[in-house]
Amino acid sequence: WNRCRVVAGLRSAARAQVETISPGDGRTFPKCSQTCVLHYTGMLEDGKKFDYSRDRNKPFKFMLGKQEVIRGWEKGVAQMSVGQRAKLTISPDYAYGATGHRGIIPPHATLVFDAELLKLE
């Protein structure tokens, strides 16, 4: 099972919907094993914030294809180009599923992220 190939092949996955807020360069997309550097605000569907990098003024980094983040981020961020700001809507099965996450994310929660892909490393 090649995680990187799966991520690359799922650019149109319905479970990680990407809606552009402001466009990026339209040509520089993350590749497997690249480090993605983002600012984000994570919210529940009702708008309640549960996590954010912008307020901490410290971008979040993860390596694409290494299962460091939820599947919805793997699939959603792979569709973004550098500089793009997007609303990522992630279904529970691509987030924390039936278990939720440590009292922060309830079970079966759809998550919404305002994410901006700042750069790739």
C-alpha positions as CSV (number, residue, x, y, z in Angstrom):
1,W,0.0,0.0,0.0
2,N,1.6,3.2,-1.2
3,R,0.3,6.1,0.9
4,C,1.7,8.7,-1.4
5,R,0.1,7.2,-4.5
6,V,-3.2,7.1,-2.7
7,V,-3.0,10.8,-1.7
8,A,-2.1,11.8,-5.3
9,G,-4.9,9.8,-6.8
10,L,-7.6,11.3,-4.6
11,R,-7.6,15.0,-5.6
12,S,-11.3,15.0,-6.2
13,A,-12.3,13.1,-3.0
14,A,-15.8,14.2,-1.8
15,R,-15.0,13.6,1.8
16,A,-12.4,16.4,1.9
17,Q,-14.1,19.3,0.1
18,V,-12.0,22.2,-0.9
19,E,-13.5,25.6,-1.5
20,T,-11.1,28.4,-2.5
21,I,-11.3,31.6,-0.5
22,S,-8.4,33.2,-2.3
23,P,-6.3,31.5,-5.1
24,G,-2.7,30.4,-4.9
25,D,-0.2,30.4,-7.7
26,G,-2.1,27.5,-9.4
27,R,1.1,25.6,-10.3
28,T,3.0,24.7,-7.1
29,F,1.1,21.8,-5.5
30,P,2.5,19.6,-2.6
31,K,4.2,16.4,-3.5
32,C,4.5,13.3,-1.4
33,S,7.1,13.7,1.4
34,Q,7.2,17.5,1.1
35,T,6.6,19.5,4.2
36,C,3.5,21.7,4.0
37,V,3.5,24.9,6.0
38,L,0.1,26.3,6.8
39,H,-1.9,28.7,8.9
40,Y,-5.3,27.4,9.9
41,T,-8.3,27.7,12.1
42,G,-10.2,24.5,12.9
43,M,-13.9,24.7,13.7
44,L,-16.8,22.4,14.3
45,E,-19.8,22.8,11.9
46,D,-21.5,25.2,14.3
47,G,-18.5,27.5,14.0
48,K,-17.0,26.7,17.4
49,K,-13.2,27.0,17.1
50,F,-11.2,24.1,18.5
51,D,-7.7,24.8,17.2
52,Y,-5.8,27.5,15.4
53,S,-2.3,28.4,14.3
54,R,-3.0,32.0,13.3
55,D,-3.8,33.2,16.8
56,R,-0.5,31.6,18.1
57,N,1.3,33.2,15.1
58,K,3.1,30.0,14.5
59,P,2.5,28.1,11.2
60,F,1.7,24.4,11.4
61,K,4.0,21.9,9.5
62,F,3.4,18.4,8.4
63,M,4.9,16.0,5.8
64,L,2.4,14.9,3.1
65,G,1.9,11.2,2.8
66,K,3.3,10.3,6.3
67,Q,0.0,10.0,8.2
68,E,1.0,12.9,10.5
69,V,-2.5,14.5,10.1
70,I,-6.1,13.4,9.6
71,R,-6.9,11.9,6.2
72,G,-9.0,14.9,5.2
73,W,-6.0,17.1,5.5
74,E,-3.9,14.8,3.5
75,K,-6.4,14.8,0.7
76,G,-7.5,18.5,1.0
77,V,-4.1,20.1,1.2
78,A,-2.8,18.0,-1.7
79,Q,-5.3,19.9,-3.9
80,M,-4.1,23.3,-2.8
81,S,-1.4,25.4,-4.5
82,V,1.1,27.6,-2.6
83,G,-0.5,30.8,-1.5
84,Q,-4.1,29.4,-1.7
85,R,-6.5,30.0,1.2
86,A,-9.4,27.5,1.3
87,K,-12.2,26.2,3.3
88,L,-11.7,22.5,3.9
89,T,-14.9,20.6,4.9
90,I,-13.9,17.2,6.2
91,S,-16.4,14.4,6.9
92,P,-16.1,12.4,10.1
93,D,-14.7,9.3,8.4
94,Y,-11.8,11.4,7.2
95,A,-11.3,13.1,10.5
96,Y,-11.8,11.5,14.0
97,G,-14.8,9.3,13.2
98,A,-17.0,7.7,15.8
99,T,-14.5,8.3,18.7
100,G,-13.9,12.0,18.4
101,H,-10.7,13.4,19.9
102,R,-9.9,13.9,23.7
103,G,-13.0,15.9,24.6
104,I,-12.3,18.5,22.0
105,I,-13.9,16.9,18.9
106,P,-17.2,15.1,19.5
107,P,-17.9,11.8,17.9
108,H,-19.1,11.9,14.2
109,A,-18.1,15.5,13.8
110,T,-17.7,17.1,10.4
111,L,-14.7,19.6,10.7
112,V,-14.3,22.9,8.9
113,F,-10.8,24.4,8.4
114,D,-9.9,27.8,7.1
115,A,-6.4,26.9,5.8
116,E,-3.7,28.8,3.9
117,L,-0.8,27.0,2.3
118,L,2.1,29.3,3.0
119,K,4.9,27.3,1.5
120,L,6.5,23.9,0.8
121,E,9.8,22.7,2.2
